[in-house]
Amino acid sequence: MGIVSTLAREERVALSKCVDYVFFVKDRTWGGQVPGTNHLSPTSAAIVESGTSFVAIGGGDVTRDEMLAARQAGRPVTFIPADMNHEIAREKARKRGEAEPTDFQGSAHRALAPGT
């Protein structure tokens, strides 16, 4: 099962072939916290509310926000450190006008990895 923002359909983003059912949530963001608030976007809220336990393998801001919210809701969260795709991380930085990253662990690692 997959839960994804309607942006995926609007932007014709390829979905995983390993998912039998996809639920699209009306959302103008890709997830995470709504900027300027302490609230999750509709997509991230649906993910956290529908899950009973979570496993995150690496990840960035959206993963971090969802897993922290799941922990706060009392749901078990397992985090497995993994590097982000280096080229995708570099491209995102270029699009934002930021310096290319030198750390590819992602913001989820900084917030969720054991010992952090």
C-alpha positions in Angstrom: 0.0 0.0 0.0 1.2 3.5 -0.7 0.1 6.9 0.4 1.2 9.8 -1.7 0.4 13.4 -2.4 -1.8 14.2 -5.4 1.2 16.1 -6.7 2.6 12.7 -7.8 -0.4 12.2 -10.1 -0.4 15.8 -11.3 3.4 15.7 -12.0 3.2 12.2 -13.5 5.8 10.8 -11.1 6.4 7.1 -11.6 5.0 5.0 -8.7 6.6 1.9 -7.3 5.7 -1.3 -9.1 5.9 -3.0 -5.7 2.7 -1.3 -4.4 -0.7 -2.9 -5.0 -2.8 0.0 -3.8 -2.0 3.7 -4.0 -4.0 6.3 -2.0 -3.7 9.8 -3.2 -4.1 12.5 -0.6 -5.2 16.0 -1.7 -2.1 18.0 -0.8 -0.2 20.9 -2.3 3.1 19.6 -0.7 5.2 16.5 -0.9 4.8 16.0 2.8 6.5 16.8 6.1 5.6 19.7 8.3 3.6 22.6 6.8 6.0 25.5 6.6 5.6 27.9 9.5 3.6 25.4 11.6 4.1 22.4 13.8 1.5 20.4 11.8 2.1 17.7 9.3 0.9 18.1 5.7 -2.2 16.1 4.8 -0.1 13.3 3.2 2.3 12.9 6.1 -0.6 13.1 8.6 -2.4 10.2 6.7 0.8 8.1 6.7 1.4 8.6 10.5 -2.3 8.1 11.4 -2.7 4.9 9.4 0.5 3.2 10.5 1.0 1.1 13.6 4.8 0.8 13.3 7.4 2.3 11.0 10.7 1.5 9.4 12.7 4.3 7.7 15.8 3.6 5.7 17.7 6.9 5.4 15.7 9.9 4.4 15.5 13.7 4.4 13.2 16.3 5.9 9.9 14.5 5.1 11.0 11.2 6.5 12.4 13.0 9.6 9.1 14.9 10.2 6.9 11.8 9.7 9.1 9.5 11.9 9.3 12.1 14.7 5.5 12.5 14.6 5.1 8.7 14.7 7.3 8.5 17.8 5.4 11.3 19.4 2.2 9.4 18.7 3.7 6.4 20.6 4.3 4.3 17.5 7.4 2.2 17.2 10.0 3.6 14.8 13.0 1.7 13.5 15.6 3.8 11.7 18.2 2.2 9.4 21.0 4.7 8.4 21.6 4.9 4.6 23.2 7.4 2.3 20.8 9.4 0.1 21.3 9.1 -3.7 24.3 11.4 -4.2 23.3 12.7 -7.6 19.7 13.4 -6.6 20.9 15.3 -3.5 23.3 17.4 -5.6 20.5 18.2 -8.1 18.1 19.2 -5.3 20.8 21.5 -3.9 21.4 23.1 -7.3 17.7 23.7 -7.9 17.5 25.4 -4.5 20.6 27.5 -5.2 22.5 25.9 -2.3 26.0 24.5 -2.2 26.4 20.9 -3.1 26.2 18.6 -0.1 29.2 16.8 1.3 27.1 14.8 3.8 24.7 12.4 2.2 23.2 10.9 5.4 20.2 13.2 5.3 18.3 15.1 8.0 16.5 11.9 9.1 19.8 10.4 10.2 20.7 13.5 12.3 17.3 13.3 14.1 16.7 9.6 14.3 19.9 7.6 14.3 20.9 5.9 17.6 23.2 8.1 19.5 22.1 11.4 17.9 
